[in-house]
Amino acid sequence: MFAQINHMAMNSPNWPMMAKFYEALFGLKPSGKVSRPANGVSVGDGYVGLNINPLRDGYIGGLDHFGMKVDSVDAALARMQKKFPKANIVKRPSTRPFAQYSGHDPDGNVFDLAEKTSKLNEIYADQAEKAWTQERYLNKFALRTLNAEACAEFYAEVFELQPSNAKVEEGGYALTDGRVTLAVLPWSIPIFENMSIKRPGPDHIGVKVESMDAFIADMQALAGSNPYLAPMPLGGSKEANARRAFFERTASGKLQIADPGAVWIDITDE
């Protein structure tokens, strides 16, 4: 594949604890390649890294963006300029160990880019070098956007992500790099009836587990042993119940939860 989805990122005021949640419940492993204790924590599944950044002034907490490794950044940019002039990329500061460039699709959704052959001392080099496998792994990044069809076309044509048979809600599109699904979902005000409006952008991540029964047992045991690492409850009030029903209705997995920082996670064992 021309492109590989190699990381997902979120912002949190409690980034060390969030990393421990993903380690404890999903078995993601911390990166030993680059230590950035003041700037964030990275954990991964051997293929995809999860970068958890401190929430900074003026920024929004929660799920923030995803990143890709590509055969050629120049080729990707040329494809963008030829057919998608509203999309663009910019070179990142040299202090960033996980991306050479950042870009946006025609609707303004942000992604990171790095070349596969780059000598960049990236934070996810452990995954690239060791490429371990584990039973629980990140398998989806979902975003909501005004022009879902146009954005899906963008990711297919620029990055050669392929149509996937993964289930998505009506009006949405599923693309894959061969392992991870990029779900491009529709956004409009009316879909948020009876609840607060969630702005366009990153919506949720997905995790594949080996067994729903084993996962649920582990989740309950973790909450019992350390309440700080328990998933955030869904539902409980009229609006919270509406949000829970919305997530359950529009997600594709078997169980929907939220991490301690309120990021939605869609769980499946299929």
RACORUR-V354549 format. One record per backbone hydrogen bond with DSSP energy under -1.0 kcal/mol. NH is the residue of the N-H (numbers start at 1). CO is the residue of the C=O. If there is no record, write none. Layout:
BEGIN
nh->(NH NH)
co->(CO CO)
END
This chain:
BEGIN
nh->(4 6 7 8 9 10 11 12 18 19 20 21 22 23 24 25 26 27 28 29 31 39 40 41 43 44 45 49 50 51 52 53 55 59 62 64 65 67 68 69 70 71 76 77 78 79 80 81 82 83 84 87 90 92 96 100 101 102 103 104 105 108 111 112 113 114 116 118 122 123 125 128 129 130 131 137 139 140 141 142 143 144 145 151 152 153 154 155 156 157 158 161 162 164 172 173 175 176 177 181 182 183 184 185 187 191 192 193 195 201 203 204 205 206 207 208 209 215 216 217 218 219 220 221 222 223 224 225 226 229 230 232 241 242 243 244 245 246 247 248 249 250 251 254 255 257 259 262 265 266 267 268)
co->(69 67 67 49 65 51 62 53 14 15 16 17 18 19 20 21 22 23 22 44 42 36 36 52 50 29 48 6 43 8 41 10 12 56 11 9 9 7 112 4 114 2 72 73 74 75 76 77 78 79 80 84 102 100 93 113 113 90 111 88 109 105 103 66 101 68 70 115 120 97 122 124 125 126 127 208 206 206 181 204 183 201 185 147 148 149 150 151 152 153 154 155 176 174 169 184 182 162 180 139 175 141 173 143 145 188 189 190 192 144 142 142 264 140 266 137 268 211 212 213 214 215 216 217 218 219 220 221 222 226 227 258 237 238 239 240 241 242 243 244 245 246 247 267 267 265 263 259 257 205 255 207)
END
